[in-house]
Amino acid sequence: MTSDKDHSSNELHLVYEDPQFSARSQTAAALRRLGNAFVRHRLSEEALSALQEWAQSSAEALELSEPTARPSDYFERRYTDPRPPDGSEVIAFSDRTFSGPANPMGVEVELRRNGDGVLSKVIFGAAFESAPGRVHGGAVSALVDDTMGYLMIVLGEAAYTARLEVDYRGGVPIDTPVWFQAQESHREGRKLTVTLTVSPDRDGVPDVTADPLITAEGLFIIPNRG
């Protein structure tokens, strides 16, 4: 595992090591590109049949291998693992739902520790489009919850989402970077409140002069230990 003092701000902080991280992430990126392209484009019947046959045979080959399971010590490690170094990119599971780089059904996400908060650059592909040019609101909410969950890793807390309130102020564009920023607002006993904003991009950084596209608040409950 990494430690606060041993690593630079550009280091990747993997909570769970993946010996095939690079290869699986690159393959998943190619599959995500395929999925987004499939949604946006049309193929001939012959090409569709060939693609279907390839996908079916590839899935059947994968399903012959032994499936992996999520480690059972995920929450316990919030209290034993060192916090990610400030500025480092943070990944829990390489194939984490929605944001894992090795998850072909996810979103392009680069999330970093930002002080005691998290800052995440997100690009939604065509597979997540709802109204023309806009990301489906449910997909946005999923990334809101996921980003808040990553804040727990930065804070060194194990907590479950109890309530999530999302205020859609503007449409989130597809194929365009947006920035998710989350931080702890306050806590009372085992109740931890998190706030989050989604901002448009301006020259590779959050546009702090623009109105936020999304504001959100989440209530997280820290389980009793012991």
N, C-alpha and C positions, 0 to 999 in steps of 0.2 A: 504493500500500500504506500501511498504518497504521504508526505508530511509537509506542514506549513513552511518549514525552514529549508527544506532540501531542494526545492524546485522553483523554476522561473515562472513568470506569469503566463507564459505561452504553453505550459505543459498540459497534456491531457490527463485528467483525473478520472480513471475508471474505477468505480466502486467494486465491480466484479470483473476481473481480468478475462479476456477472451483471446486465446492463442491464435485464433483466426480472424481477429478484429479487422485487419486491413482488407483481407481477401473477401470476407463476408460483407463488409461495408461497401466495397466497390461493386460487388455483385448485386447487392440490394439497391444501390444507386442506379444501376443499369435497369433493374426490374421496375423501379419507380418511374424511370424515364419512359420505359415501355408502356406502363400503365397510363401515364399522363398522355402519351402520344396516342394510345388506343382510344381514349375518351374523346380526343379532339379531332381525330382523322377517321376516314372510312377506307376500308380495304375491299378488294374483290372477294367474291365468294371463295375462290380458289385459295387466295392468300389467307383468308380467315380460317379455312379448313386446315391449312398447313400450320398456322399459329396455334390453333386448338390442339392439334395432334402433338406438337412439340410441348405445349404446356402440360397436357395430360401425361405424356410419357415422362417428363421431367418430375412432375409431382409424384408419380408412381415410384420412380427410382428413389426419391427422397424418403418416401413413406416406408421403404424397406429397412431404413436405418433406425437405430434406437432413438426415440425422441428425448430431448432434454427437458428438465423441469426447473422451475424457479427455485433458487436456494431458500431454505426455510428460515434463515437467520437474518433476513433483510432488515427488520425493525431493530433487532438487538444490536446490529452493527452501527446504528446511528449513535450509540453511546460508547462504542469502542473504537471506531475508525477515526483517524484524524480528519479534521475539516479540510476541504479542498483549498489549495493555495489561492489567494486572491488573484483574480484575472485568469485563472485556469479554466479550460473547457471541462465541463462536468458531464459524465455519462454514468448512469446507474448500470443498467443492463444494455449491452450493445444492441439488442433487439427490442428495447423498451417500446411499449405501445405508443404510437403517434410520433415519438421523437427519436427513437433509436436509429442510428445510422445503418445498422444491419437489419432493419425491419423494412422490407420492400413495400409494405402497405402504409408507411408513415409519411411524414412531412420533412422537408429539409430544415433542420434545426441546428443552430450552433449556440449553445447555452453556456454562459460563463458566470463564475462567481464575481460579484461586483460589490466589494465591501462586505456588508452583512446582508446583501440582497443578491438577486440574480438578474442578468441581462441576456436576452436571447434574441438572436437574429433568425427570423422565420420566413420561409418562402413556401406558400401553398401552390401546388400545381393544379393543372386543369381537372384532375380527378376530384377536387374539392370545390369546384365551381357550382354555384346555385343560380342566383340571378346573373345575367350576363356580366362577366368581369369581376364578380364578387364571390368571396368564399362563403360557403354554407355556414350559417350561424352555429350549428351544432359542432362543426369542425373547429371553429374558433373557440367555443367553450371547452372542448376537449383539450386544446393546447393551453388555455387559461388554467385549467385544473392541473395539467401536467407540469406547467411552469411553477405553480405554487407548490406542487409536490417536491420539485427540485430544491426549492427554498429550504425544505426540511433538512436536506442533506447538508446544505451550507450552515444551517443553524445547529446541526447536531441533534435534531429532535426526530422522534418517531411519532407521527400523527396521521390521523385519518381525516379526510374531507367530510365535514358534517353538513355544511351549507355552502352553496355557491351562488352569488348574485352577479349577473353580467348585464351591463348597460351598453347596448349597441348604439353608439353615437354616430358612427359613420361606417360605410362599407369597407371591409378589408379586401384589398385587391389580390387577384391571383397573379402568379408569376412575377411578383414584385416584393422585395424585402420589406418587412415590417418588424418592429421591435417590441418585444414583451419585457416588461420590467416589473419585478415583484419584490416586496419587502414586508417585513413584519410591521404591523400597525400597533398592536398592543396585545397583552395577554392578561388573563385573569384566571389564576389557578391552572387547570389543565386546558383552558380554552385559549387558543391562539388565533388572532385575527390577522389576515394577510390582505394587502391591497395590491392591485395590479393595473397597469395601463398598457395599452397597445398604441404605439406611435408610428407615424409614417417614417419612411427613410429619407434622409437628405445627405447626399454625398457620403454614403456608407456609415452614417451614425443616426441615432434617433433625432427627429426634427422636434426639438423642444419648443419651437416657436409656434408649431401647429397645434390645433385642438386634438386631443387624443381620439383615436378611432373607437377604442373600447376602454371602459373602466370597469373594474370588477372588485369584489370583496369576497373573501372566503373565510369560513370558520372551520378551524381544525381542532380536533380533540386529541390530546396527548394521553394515551392509555396509561393506566396505573402500572407501575413497574413492580415486579415481584411475583 
